[in-house]
Amino acid sequence: MNRRLIQLTLCSLLLAAVLRFGAASAHPERVKGVVLTVLAERREAVVRLDASGSKPALTTLFRLSPKIDAASLHEGERIVAGVEQVPDGLLLDNVRVVPATPPRSVLRSVHQLQVGDQMPATRFVDQFGRGFDFADFRGKSVVLAFIYTRCRDPKECPLISSNFHVLQTRFANGPYHLVEMTLDPNFDRPAVLARYGALFGADGAHWTLGTGDPGSVLDFALRFGLDPFADPRVGLIHTERTVLVDPNGKIVDFMDQAGWNAADVIARLQAAESHSSNVLARLDFELSKVAVAVCGDRVAGFSGLEDLAIVLVIFGAGGWFLQRVARKIFAEQI
């Protein structure tokens, strides 16, 4: 509770500061480079910087200044920007897109899937070496997530797989199926995925771990907005997206966080199937998505309803304090 309160307090104060004052940069260094990946929900971007003077070309993860609209940055664009060292990393600011862009053939380009679209019929291989595609799961609701077995961050892929274990228990033998697709298909072959699944108690009858031809697997991930990029320090840098699919193979929702709540997911799927569902769990699901969209992954995994209550208390207390200060200043001036 204390950790959540601190995170939400900082998030609320940061949001208020950004809305009121914007971000300030002292003496940023100007750099040029190519945008490789945009992690919109984290407000981060991976940029391959050009060599400059004695500095070699370098691929770096940057935080985005609050003044930058993450949606305005796109993979493959050449940019000129300011870079400032901040306590938690490097801050990218004052970004200008250079008109001349490199050929996009060096980057993957696919049709992005949206809510309401049908799942593609791409063939994959599961942890037992058996072929499958998503048509095999028709008649069942599907929860699809993306992981890789060498992920070292306990708040990312291992957390998703732990949540899948909870879902597997909750779903029991119901009309549901869990699918985790690898983002590292060259390494995560069937035997590797089988060992990984065993760590989380994956039952192959209800929980599939998928791999396949690397090009097909990565193109499939990109259709959901995931374009993993290898970083020698942390492994694969990638966005988070869990996909909810109805029994007819239609995409019904996305969750762009790792720490979602199993009860909320079940409620969302039941609503999509026209079954009665827990209204509070549905509300919690939607509020959690909003919290992550505003504050990023640092609040992922917490209760949306609790987060809303805490944020309202924070802003209410802040408003009361500012009102008292204003009254005092006004009284002194009379």
C-alpha positions as CSV (number, residue, x, y, z in Angstrom):
1,M,0.0,0.0,0.0
2,N,2.8,2.5,0.9
3,R,4.6,1.7,-2.4
4,R,1.4,2.2,-4.4
5,L,0.6,5.5,-2.5
6,I,4.1,6.8,-3.2
7,Q,3.9,5.9,-6.9
8,L,0.4,7.4,-7.4
9,T,1.4,10.5,-5.5
10,L,4.4,11.0,-7.7
11,C,2.4,10.3,-10.8
12,S,-0.3,12.7,-9.8
13,L,2.2,15.5,-9.0
14,L,4.1,14.8,-12.2
15,L,0.9,15.0,-14.2
16,A,-0.1,18.3,-12.5
17,A,3.4,19.7,-13.1
18,V,3.4,18.8,-16.7
19,L,0.0,20.3,-17.3
20,R,0.9,23.5,-15.5
21,F,4.5,24.1,-16.2
22,G,5.8,21.6,-18.9
23,A,9.3,20.2,-18.7
24,A,12.5,22.3,-18.5
25,S,15.8,21.5,-20.1
26,A,19.0,23.1,-19.0
27,H,21.6,22.7,-21.7
28,P,20.7,19.7,-23.8
29,E,23.2,18.2,-26.3
30,R,22.0,18.1,-29.9
31,V,22.1,14.7,-31.6
32,K,21.0,13.1,-34.8
33,G,19.8,9.5,-35.4
34,V,17.1,7.0,-36.5
35,V,14.1,6.0,-34.3
36,L,14.1,2.2,-34.0
37,T,11.4,1.6,-31.5
38,V,8.8,3.8,-29.7
39,L,7.6,2.5,-26.3
40,A,4.6,4.8,-26.2
41,E,3.1,3.6,-22.9
42,R,6.4,4.0,-21.1
43,R,7.2,7.2,-22.9
44,E,10.5,5.9,-24.1
45,A,12.2,5.5,-27.5
46,V,15.2,3.5,-28.8
47,V,17.3,5.7,-31.1
48,R,20.3,4.7,-33.1
49,L,22.5,7.8,-32.8
50,D,24.8,8.9,-35.7
51,A,28.6,8.9,-35.1
52,S,29.7,12.4,-34.2
53,G,33.3,13.6,-33.9
54,S,35.1,11.1,-31.7
55,K,31.8,9.6,-30.6
56,P,30.8,6.3,-32.4
57,A,27.3,5.4,-33.6
58,L,25.4,4.2,-30.6
59,T,21.9,2.7,-30.0
60,T,20.4,4.1,-26.8
61,L,17.1,4.0,-24.8
62,F,15.8,7.5,-24.1
63,R,13.0,8.8,-21.9
64,L,10.6,11.2,-23.7
65,S,10.2,14.8,-22.5
66,P,6.6,15.5,-21.4
67,K,6.5,18.0,-24.2
68,I,6.8,15.2,-26.8
69,D,3.7,13.5,-28.1
70,A,4.9,9.8,-28.3
71,A,2.3,9.2,-31.1
72,S,4.2,11.7,-33.2
73,L,7.3,9.5,-33.3
74,H,7.5,6.7,-35.8
75,E,10.0,3.9,-36.4
76,G,12.4,4.6,-39.3
77,E,12.2,8.4,-38.9
78,R,15.4,10.4,-38.8
79,I,15.4,13.0,-36.1
80,V,17.4,15.8,-34.6
81,A,16.8,16.3,-30.9
82,G,18.1,17.6,-27.6
83,V,19.5,15.1,-25.1
84,E,19.8,15.9,-21.4
85,Q,21.1,13.7,-18.5
86,V,18.4,13.3,-15.8
87,P,18.6,11.3,-12.6
88,D,16.8,8.3,-14.1
89,G,18.5,8.2,-17.5
90,L,18.7,10.3,-20.7
91,L,15.9,12.6,-21.7
92,L,15.0,13.3,-25.3
93,D,13.5,16.7,-26.0
94,N,12.9,19.3,-28.8
95,V,12.6,16.5,-31.4
96,R,12.5,17.5,-35.1
97,V,11.9,15.0,-37.8
98,V,14.3,15.3,-40.7
99,P,12.3,15.1,-44.0
100,A,14.6,12.6,-45.7
101,T,14.0,9.1,-44.3
102,P,15.8,5.9,-45.0
103,P,14.2,3.1,-47.0
104,R,11.6,1.4,-44.9
105,S,12.6,-1.9,-46.3
106,V,15.2,-2.2,-43.5
107,L,12.3,-2.2,-41.0
108,R,9.3,-4.6,-40.8
109,S,6.1,-3.2,-42.2
110,V,2.8,-5.0,-41.7
111,H,-0.9,-4.2,-41.3
112,Q,-1.6,-3.4,-37.6
113,L,-4.5,-5.3,-36.0
114,Q,-7.2,-3.4,-34.2
115,V,-10.1,-4.3,-31.8
116,G,-12.8,-6.0,-34.0
117,D,-10.3,-7.6,-36.4
118,Q,-10.1,-11.4,-36.9
119,M,-7.0,-13.2,-35.7
120,P,-4.7,-14.0,-38.6
121,A,-4.2,-17.6,-39.8
122,T,-0.5,-17.7,-39.3
123,R,0.9,-21.2,-38.5
124,F,3.2,-21.7,-35.5
125,V,4.8,-24.4,-33.5
126,D,3.9,-25.1,-29.9
127,Q,6.2,-26.3,-26.9
128,F,5.7,-29.9,-28.0
129,G,6.7,-29.3,-31.7
130,R,3.1,-29.5,-32.9
131,G,1.8,-27.1,-35.5
132,F,-1.1,-24.8,-34.6
133,D,-2.9,-21.6,-35.6
134,F,-5.6,-19.5,-33.8
135,A,-8.4,-21.2,-35.7
136,D,-7.6,-24.3,-33.6
137,F,-9.1,-22.4,-30.6
138,R,-12.4,-21.5,-32.1
139,G,-15.2,-21.9,-29.6
140,K,-13.0,-20.8,-26.8
141,S,-12.0,-17.3,-25.6
142,V,-8.3,-16.8,-25.9
143,V,-5.8,-14.7,-23.9
144,L,-2.7,-14.0,-25.9
145,A,0.5,-12.5,-24.5
146,F,4.1,-12.0,-25.7
147,I,7.1,-13.1,-23.7
148,Y,10.6,-14.4,-24.1
149,T,12.2,-17.0,-21.9
150,R,15.5,-15.1,-21.2
151,C,13.7,-12.0,-19.8
152,R,15.4,-11.0,-16.6
153,D,12.9,-8.4,-15.4
154,P,10.5,-10.0,-12.8
155,K,7.9,-7.2,-13.6
156,E,7.7,-8.1,-17.2
157,C,7.6,-11.6,-18.9
158,P,7.8,-13.6,-15.7
159,L,4.9,-11.6,-14.2
160,I,2.8,-12.2,-17.3
161,S,3.5,-16.0,-17.1
162,S,2.6,-15.9,-13.4
163,N,-0.7,-14.2,-14.2
164,F,-1.3,-16.9,-16.8
165,H,-0.9,-19.5,-14.1
166,V,-3.6,-17.8,-12.1
167,L,-5.8,-17.7,-15.1
168,Q,-5.2,-21.4,-15.8
169,T,-6.4,-22.1,-12.3
170,R,-9.4,-19.8,-12.5
171,F,-10.5,-21.1,-15.9
172,A,-10.2,-24.8,-14.9
173,N,-11.6,-26.8,-17.8
174,G,-13.8,-24.0,-19.1
175,P,-13.9,-22.8,-22.7
176,Y,-10.8,-20.8,-22.6
177,H,-7.2,-21.1,-23.9
178,L,-4.0,-19.3,-23.0
179,V,-1.3,-18.5,-25.6
180,E,2.1,-17.0,-25.0
181,M,4.1,-16.2,-28.2
182,T,7.8,-15.7,-28.0
183,L,9.5,-12.5,-29.1
184,D,12.8,-14.4,-29.4
185,P,12.0,-17.2,-31.9
186,N,15.6,-18.0,-32.8
187,F,16.4,-19.0,-29.2
188,D,13.0,-20.0,-27.9
189,R,12.5,-23.3,-29.7
190,P,9.9,-25.9,-28.6
191,A,12.2,-27.6,-26.0
192,V,13.1,-24.2,-24.5
193,L,9.5,-23.2,-24.3
194,A,8.6,-26.5,-22.7
195,R,11.1,-26.0,-19.9
196,Y,9.9,-22.5,-19.4
197,G,6.2,-23.5,-19.3
198,A,7.0,-26.2,-16.7
199,L,8.4,-23.5,-14.4
200,F,4.9,-21.9,-14.4
201,G,2.9,-25.1,-14.4
202,A,1.6,-24.7,-17.9
203,D,-0.9,-27.4,-18.9
204,G,-0.4,-28.0,-22.6
205,A,-4.1,-28.8,-23.0
206,H,-5.1,-25.2,-22.0
207,W,-1.8,-23.2,-22.3
208,T,0.2,-23.0,-25.5
209,L,3.6,-21.5,-25.8
210,G,4.3,-20.7,-29.5
211,T,7.3,-20.2,-31.7
212,G,8.0,-20.9,-35.4
213,D,9.7,-19.3,-38.4
214,P,11.4,-16.2,-36.9
215,G,10.2,-13.9,-39.7
216,S,6.6,-15.1,-39.3
217,V,6.7,-14.9,-35.5
218,L,8.1,-11.3,-35.5
219,D,5.7,-10.2,-38.2
220,F,2.8,-11.6,-36.1
221,A,4.1,-9.7,-33.1
222,L,4.4,-6.5,-35.0
223,R,0.8,-6.7,-36.2
224,F,0.0,-6.1,-32.5
225,G,2.5,-3.3,-32.1
226,L,5.4,-5.2,-30.7
227,D,8.8,-4.8,-32.4
228,P,11.4,-6.1,-30.0
229,F,14.9,-4.6,-30.1
230,A,17.9,-6.3,-28.7
231,D,19.9,-4.3,-26.0
232,P,23.0,-6.0,-24.6
233,R,22.3,-4.5,-21.2
234,V,18.7,-5.6,-20.6
235,G,17.9,-8.2,-23.3
236,L,14.9,-7.5,-25.5
237,I,13.3,-4.0,-25.3
238,H,9.7,-4.3,-26.2
239,T,6.2,-3.0,-25.4
240,E,3.7,-4.9,-23.4
241,R,0.4,-6.0,-25.0
242,T,-2.0,-8.8,-23.9
243,V,-4.8,-9.6,-26.4
244,L,-8.3,-10.8,-25.5
245,V,-10.0,-12.8,-28.3
246,D,-13.6,-14.0,-28.3
247,P,-14.7,-17.6,-29.2
248,N,-15.2,-16.5,-32.9
249,G,-11.6,-15.4,-33.2
250,K,-12.4,-11.7,-33.0
251,I,-10.1,-9.3,-31.0
252,V,-12.2,-7.7,-28.3
253,D,-9.6,-5.8,-26.2
254,F,-6.0,-5.0,-25.5
255,M,-4.1,-4.6,-22.2
256,D,-0.9,-2.6,-22.5
257,Q,0.6,-3.6,-19.2
258,A,2.2,-6.7,-17.6
259,G,0.6,-6.5,-14.2
260,W,-3.1,-7.0,-15.1
261,N,-5.5,-8.6,-12.7
262,A,-6.9,-12.1,-13.5
263,A,-10.4,-11.4,-12.1
264,D,-10.6,-8.3,-14.3
265,V,-9.6,-10.3,-17.4
266,I,-12.2,-12.9,-16.7
267,A,-14.9,-10.3,-16.2
268,R,-14.0,-8.7,-19.5
269,L,-14.1,-12.0,-21.4
270,Q,-17.4,-12.9,-19.8
271,A,-18.9,-9.6,-21.0
272,A,-17.6,-10.2,-24.5
273,E,-19.2,-13.6,-24.5
274,S,-22.5,-12.0,-23.4
275,H,-22.4,-13.8,-20.0
276,S,-23.1,-12.0,-16.8
277,S,-19.9,-10.6,-15.3
278,N,-18.7,-8.8,-12.2
279,V,-19.5,-5.2,-12.8
280,L,-16.9,-4.0,-10.3
281,A,-14.2,-6.1,-11.9
282,R,-15.2,-4.7,-15.3
283,L,-14.9,-1.2,-13.9
284,D,-11.6,-2.0,-12.2
285,F,-10.3,-3.4,-15.6
286,E,-11.2,-0.1,-17.4
287,L,-9.8,2.1,-14.7
288,S,-6.5,0.1,-14.6
289,K,-6.1,0.7,-18.4
290,V,-6.7,4.4,-17.9
291,A,-4.2,4.6,-15.0
292,V,-1.5,2.9,-17.1
293,A,-2.2,5.1,-20.1
294,V,-1.7,8.2,-17.9
295,C,1.0,7.1,-15.5
296,G,2.7,4.3,-17.3
297,D,3.7,0.8,-16.2
298,R,4.8,2.0,-12.7
299,V,1.2,1.6,-11.5
300,A,0.4,-1.6,-13.5
301,G,-0.9,-4.4,-11.4
302,F,-2.7,-2.3,-8.9
303,S,-6.5,-2.1,-8.5
304,G,-8.0,0.5,-10.8
305,L,-10.7,1.3,-8.2
306,E,-8.2,1.8,-5.4
307,D,-6.0,3.9,-7.7
308,L,-8.9,6.2,-8.6
309,A,-9.8,6.7,-4.9
310,I,-6.1,7.4,-4.0
311,V,-5.7,9.9,-6.9
312,L,-8.9,11.7,-5.9
313,V,-7.7,12.0,-2.3
314,I,-4.4,13.3,-3.5
315,F,-5.9,15.9,-5.8
316,G,-8.5,16.8,-3.2
317,A,-5.9,17.3,-0.5
318,G,-3.7,19.3,-2.9
319,G,-6.6,21.5,-3.8
320,W,-7.5,22.1,-0.2
321,F,-3.9,23.0,0.7
322,L,-3.6,25.4,-2.3
323,Q,-6.9,27.0,-1.3
324,R,-5.7,27.6,2.3
325,V,-2.4,29.1,1.0
326,A,-4.3,31.4,-1.4
327,R,-6.6,32.6,1.3
328,K,-3.7,33.3,3.6
329,I,-1.8,35.3,0.9
330,F,-5.0,37.2,0.0
331,A,-5.6,38.0,3.7
332,E,-2.1,39.4,4.2
333,Q,-2.5,41.7,1.1
334,I,-5.7,43.3,2.5
